[in-house]
């Protein structure tokens, strides 16, 4: 299933969607925050997907419990630190952790730039401690609208030396790329790489706009791209990678039948597609689970899975030298 002679990476992994229910419960007890349920076992189903939600927005509500207990910067530090520990325990060699600082700051009105700084410090410390390479991606949560996203971007750019890329996430259908053209120009001008959630809740035009208007070189999910062969050719010919998250796509009802997930379609078309967890604590999955889904449900062969792993390294926001170093670690 997983080729252990190659690096195992997860490029689409939300730090604020990977706060384990036990941590959420513990922080709630510390800060006298009321959660549903009398104990952690009763609470867990509220914060984790049990099978499938009605749509993306219903899925995203599950994430709200995790950020609802970030009462101070120590809590922010803890969840960021635990994310790296979790990545190491799941056998990852490299991960890119993405987070929305405004979303994390909102409940207790924390300083947004300080949230960015504390997340970066926690991740840096934990990466050294657990010997795992990590990079951070800042998210603009489009659902808050363009003005809040400008505040969020300013906080991210305050610490741009600690951030690798910018992402756009949230309500794709009602907050299209056109609203954020200036934001992403600022990010590109500041030297950040660009990945954008697109083709998850909206159609192929959303993917085109992520590329043409926002400068995305990677697309989160991109499921709808398979409806447009011209787009599929464009993705392949311009080496624009797809960050695929099969279980998440089923849980958000982006796809109704997991056996029909387009991961293999992307692969067969020559698109650089990689496999990722999205919100592992909310989805109650691991990266190994996703490789098992790719094998058992989607029918990928060992060679195809090997290509998926190689694609993950190729798509990573790393220099060529860093990619070579990542490959060398496994050879060693």
C-alpha positions as CSV (number, residue, x, y, z in Angstrom):
1,X,0.0,0.0,0.0
2,X,2.5,2.7,1.2
3,X,6.0,2.4,-0.3
4,X,8.3,2.9,2.7
5,X,11.3,3.5,0.5
6,X,9.6,6.8,-0.5
7,X,8.7,9.8,1.6
8,X,5.1,9.9,2.9
9,X,3.7,13.4,2.7
10,X,0.4,15.1,3.5
11,X,0.1,18.5,1.8
12,X,-3.6,19.3,2.5
13,X,-3.9,19.0,6.3
14,X,-5.8,21.7,8.3
15,X,-4.2,22.4,11.6
16,X,-7.4,23.8,12.9
17,X,-9.4,20.8,11.6
18,X,-7.1,18.4,13.4
19,X,-7.7,19.2,17.0
20,X,-8.6,15.9,18.7
21,X,-11.8,15.7,20.7
22,X,-9.9,14.8,23.8
23,X,-7.8,18.0,23.5
24,X,-11.0,20.0,22.8
25,X,-12.6,18.5,25.9
26,X,-9.5,19.1,28.1
27,X,-9.2,22.7,27.1
28,X,-12.9,23.2,27.7
29,X,-12.6,21.9,31.2
30,X,-9.6,24.2,31.8
31,X,-11.4,27.3,30.7
32,X,-15.0,26.5,31.9
33,X,-16.3,26.3,28.4
34,X,-19.6,24.3,28.0
35,X,-19.6,21.6,25.4
36,X,-22.4,19.1,24.5
37,X,-22.1,15.8,26.4
38,X,-21.3,14.9,30.0
39,X,-17.8,13.5,29.1
40,X,-15.4,13.2,26.3
41,X,-17.0,10.1,24.9
42,X,-20.4,11.7,24.7
43,X,-18.9,14.9,23.2
44,X,-16.8,13.2,20.5
45,X,-19.7,12.5,18.0
46,X,-20.4,16.2,18.0
47,X,-16.9,17.1,16.8
48,X,-16.3,14.1,14.5
49,X,-18.1,13.0,11.3
50,X,-20.0,9.7,11.8
51,X,-20.6,9.0,8.1
52,X,-21.6,11.9,5.8
53,X,-22.9,15.4,6.2
54,X,-25.4,17.2,4.0
55,X,-22.8,19.5,2.4
56,X,-19.5,21.3,2.9
57,X,-20.9,23.9,5.3
58,X,-22.4,21.2,7.6
59,X,-19.0,19.6,7.6
60,X,-17.3,22.9,8.5
61,X,-19.5,23.3,11.5
62,X,-17.8,20.3,13.1
63,X,-14.5,22.2,13.1
64,X,-16.1,25.0,15.2
65,X,-15.8,23.0,18.4
66,X,-12.0,22.9,18.1
67,X,-11.5,26.6,17.8
68,X,-14.2,27.4,20.4
69,X,-11.8,26.3,23.2
70,X,-8.8,28.4,22.1
71,X,-9.2,30.7,25.0
72,X,-5.6,32.0,25.0
73,X,-2.3,31.8,23.1
74,X,-1.2,28.8,25.3
75,X,-4.1,26.9,23.9
76,X,-3.2,27.9,20.4
77,X,0.4,26.8,21.0
78,X,-0.8,23.4,22.4
79,X,-3.0,22.5,19.4
80,X,-0.3,23.5,16.9
81,X,2.4,21.5,18.8
82,X,0.1,18.5,19.0
83,X,-0.5,18.7,15.2
84,X,3.2,18.1,14.5
85,X,3.3,15.3,17.1
86,X,0.3,13.7,15.4
87,X,1.9,13.9,12.0
88,X,5.0,12.2,13.3
89,X,3.0,9.4,14.9
90,X,1.1,8.9,11.7
91,X,4.4,8.1,9.9
92,X,4.6,11.3,7.9
93,X,8.0,12.4,6.6
94,X,6.8,15.9,5.6
95,X,3.6,17.8,6.0
96,X,2.2,21.2,5.2
97,X,-0.1,22.4,7.9
98,X,-2.6,25.1,6.9
99,X,-4.6,27.2,9.3
100,X,-6.9,30.3,9.3
101,X,-5.6,32.7,12.0
102,X,-8.8,34.7,12.1
103,X,-10.9,31.6,12.6
104,X,-8.6,30.5,15.4
105,X,-8.6,34.0,17.0
106,X,-12.3,34.8,16.6
107,X,-14.1,33.2,19.6
108,X,-11.9,34.8,22.2
109,X,-10.8,37.8,20.1
110,X,-7.1,36.9,20.2
111,X,-4.6,39.1,18.3
112,X,-4.6,37.6,14.8
113,X,-0.9,38.3,14.1
114,X,0.0,36.8,17.5
115,X,-1.9,33.6,16.6
116,X,0.2,33.3,13.4
117,X,3.4,33.8,15.4
118,X,2.5,31.3,18.1
119,X,1.4,28.7,15.6
120,X,4.7,29.1,13.8
121,X,6.8,28.9,16.9
122,X,4.9,25.8,18.2
123,X,5.3,24.1,14.8
124,X,9.0,25.0,14.5
125,X,9.7,23.7,18.1
126,X,7.8,20.5,17.6
127,X,9.3,19.8,14.2
128,X,12.8,19.9,15.7
129,X,11.7,17.9,18.7
130,X,10.0,15.1,16.6
131,X,12.4,15.3,13.6
132,X,9.8,15.9,11.0
133,X,9.9,18.6,8.3
134,X,6.9,20.9,8.2
135,X,5.8,24.0,6.4
136,X,2.9,26.3,7.2
137,X,0.2,27.6,4.8
138,X,-1.9,30.6,5.9
139,X,-5.6,30.4,5.0
140,X,-8.0,33.3,4.1
141,X,-11.4,32.1,5.3
142,X,-13.5,33.5,2.4
143,X,-16.8,33.0,4.4
144,X,-15.9,36.1,6.5
145,X,-15.8,38.3,3.4
146,X,-13.0,40.4,1.7
147,X,-12.5,42.9,4.5
148,X,-11.9,40.3,7.3
149,X,-9.7,38.4,4.8
150,X,-7.6,41.5,4.4
151,X,-7.1,41.6,8.1
152,X,-6.2,37.9,8.1
153,X,-3.8,38.4,5.2
154,X,-2.1,41.4,7.0
155,X,-1.5,39.1,10.0
156,X,-0.1,36.4,7.8
157,X,2.2,38.8,6.0
158,X,3.4,40.3,9.3
159,X,5.1,36.9,9.8
160,X,5.6,36.0,6.1
161,X,9.1,34.6,6.8
162,X,7.4,31.8,8.8
163,X,4.7,31.0,6.2
164,X,5.3,29.2,2.9
165,X,2.0,29.7,1.0
166,X,-1.5,31.2,1.0
167,X,-4.8,29.3,0.6
168,X,-8.4,30.3,0.2
169,X,-10.9,28.1,2.0
170,X,-14.5,28.2,3.3
171,X,-17.8,28.8,1.4
172,X,-16.6,28.4,-2.2
173,X,-20.0,28.7,-3.7
174,X,-21.0,32.1,-2.2
175,X,-17.6,33.7,-2.0
176,X,-15.9,33.2,-5.4
177,X,-12.3,33.9,-6.4
178,X,-13.2,37.3,-8.0
179,X,-13.6,38.7,-4.5
180,X,-10.0,38.0,-3.5
181,X,-7.9,38.9,-6.6
182,X,-6.1,41.8,-4.8
183,X,-5.5,39.7,-1.7
184,X,-3.7,37.0,-3.7
185,X,-1.7,39.6,-5.7
186,X,-0.4,40.9,-2.4
187,X,0.6,37.4,-1.3
188,X,2.3,36.6,-4.6
189,X,4.2,39.9,-4.4
190,X,5.3,39.0,-0.9
191,X,6.8,35.7,-2.3
192,X,4.2,33.3,-1.0
193,X,3.2,30.2,-3.0
194,X,-0.5,29.8,-3.8
195,X,-2.9,26.9,-3.3
196,X,-6.7,27.4,-3.4
197,X,-9.7,25.3,-2.4
198,X,-11.7,25.0,-5.7
199,X,-13.9,22.5,-7.5
200,X,-15.2,21.2,-4.2
201,X,-18.5,23.0,-3.8
202,X,-18.5,24.8,-7.1
203,X,-17.8,23.7,-10.7
204,X,-14.8,23.7,-13.1
205,X,-15.0,27.5,-13.5
206,X,-14.0,27.8,-9.9
207,X,-10.8,25.9,-10.6
208,X,-10.1,28.0,-13.7
209,X,-10.6,31.2,-11.6
210,X,-8.3,29.9,-8.8
211,X,-5.6,29.5,-11.5
212,X,-6.2,32.5,-13.7
213,X,-7.3,35.1,-11.1
214,X,-5.5,34.0,-8.0
215,X,-2.3,32.4,-9.4
216,X,-2.8,28.9,-7.9
217,X,-0.2,26.3,-8.7
218,X,-2.1,23.8,-6.6
219,X,-5.7,23.1,-6.2
220,X,-7.4,21.8,-3.0
221,X,-9.8,19.0,-3.9
222,X,-10.5,20.0,-7.5
223,X,-13.2,17.3,-7.9
224,X,-15.2,19.2,-10.5
225,X,-12.2,19.6,-12.8
226,X,-13.0,16.2,-14.3
227,X,-16.1,17.7,-15.9
228,X,-13.9,19.9,-18.2
229,X,-11.4,18.1,-20.4
230,X,-9.8,21.4,-21.5
231,X,-9.1,22.1,-17.8
232,X,-7.8,18.6,-17.2
233,X,-5.4,19.1,-20.1
234,X,-4.4,22.5,-18.7
235,X,-3.7,21.0,-15.2
236,X,-1.5,18.3,-16.8
237,X,0.4,20.5,-19.2
238,X,1.0,23.3,-16.6
239,X,1.9,20.9,-13.8
240,X,-0.8,22.3,-11.5
241,X,-1.2,19.7,-8.8
242,X,-4.5,18.4,-7.2
243,X,-4.5,17.9,-3.5
244,X,-7.0,15.0,-3.3
245,X,-8.9,14.1,-0.1
246,X,-11.2,11.2,-0.9
247,X,-12.7,10.5,2.6
248,X,-13.3,14.2,3.1
249,X,-15.0,14.5,-0.3
250,X,-17.4,11.8,0.6
251,X,-18.1,13.2,4.1
252,X,-18.9,16.7,2.7
253,X,-21.2,15.1,0.1
254,X,-19.0,16.6,-2.6
255,X,-19.2,13.0,-4.0
256,X,-22.1,10.7,-3.1
257,X,-20.3,7.4,-3.9
258,X,-16.7,6.9,-2.7
259,X,-16.1,4.3,-5.5
260,X,-16.6,7.1,-8.0
261,X,-14.0,9.4,-6.6
262,X,-11.9,11.0,-9.4
263,X,-8.5,10.3,-7.9
264,X,-7.7,7.6,-10.6
265,X,-9.2,9.8,-13.3
266,X,-6.6,12.5,-12.5
267,X,-3.8,10.0,-12.3
268,X,-4.8,8.4,-15.7
269,X,-4.8,11.8,-17.3
270,X,-1.3,12.6,-16.1
271,X,-2.3,15.3,-13.6
272,X,0.0,15.6,-10.6
273,X,-2.5,14.3,-8.0
274,X,-1.5,13.5,-4.4
275,X,-3.3,11.9,-1.4
276,X,-4.1,13.9,1.7
277,X,-6.3,13.8,4.9
278,X,-7.8,17.4,5.0
279,X,-9.2,17.4,8.6
280,X,-8.0,14.1,10.1
281,X,-9.3,14.6,13.6
282,X,-12.8,15.8,12.4
283,X,-12.9,13.0,9.8
284,X,-11.4,10.5,12.3
285,X,-8.9,9.2,9.8
286,X,-5.1,8.9,9.2
287,X,-3.0,9.2,6.1
288,X,-2.6,5.4,6.1
289,X,-6.4,5.1,6.1
290,X,-6.5,7.2,2.9
291,X,-4.0,4.9,1.2
292,X,-6.1,2.0,2.3
293,X,-9.2,3.7,0.7
294,X,-7.2,4.3,-2.5
295,X,-6.3,0.6,-2.6
296,X,-9.5,-1.1,-1.4
297,X,-12.2,1.3,-2.6
298,X,-10.7,3.1,-5.5
299,X,-8.7,0.1,-6.8
300,X,-5.3,1.8,-7.3
301,X,-2.4,-0.6,-7.9
302,X,0.9,-0.6,-6.0
303,X,2.5,1.3,-9.0
304,X,-0.2,3.9,-9.0
305,X,0.1,4.4,-5.3
306,X,3.8,4.8,-5.7
307,X,3.2,7.5,-8.3
308,X,0.8,9.2,-5.8
309,X,3.6,9.3,-3.2
310,X,6.1,10.7,-5.8
311,X,3.5,13.2,-6.9
312,X,3.2,14.4,-3.2
313,X,7.0,15.1,-3.2
314,X,6.8,16.8,-6.6
315,X,3.9,19.0,-5.6
316,X,5.3,20.0,-2.2
317,X,6.2,23.6,-1.6
318,X,9.8,22.8,-1.2
319,X,12.9,23.8,-3.2
320,X,14.4,21.1,-5.5
321,X,17.3,20.7,-3.0
322,X,14.8,20.1,-0.2
323,X,12.9,17.6,-2.3
324,X,16.1,15.7,-3.0
325,X,17.0,15.8,0.7
326,X,13.6,14.3,1.5
327,X,14.1,11.5,-1.0
328,X,17.6,10.9,0.4
329,X,16.4,10.4,4.0
330,X,14.4,7.4,2.9
331,X,17.3,5.9,0.9
332,X,19.5,6.3,4.0
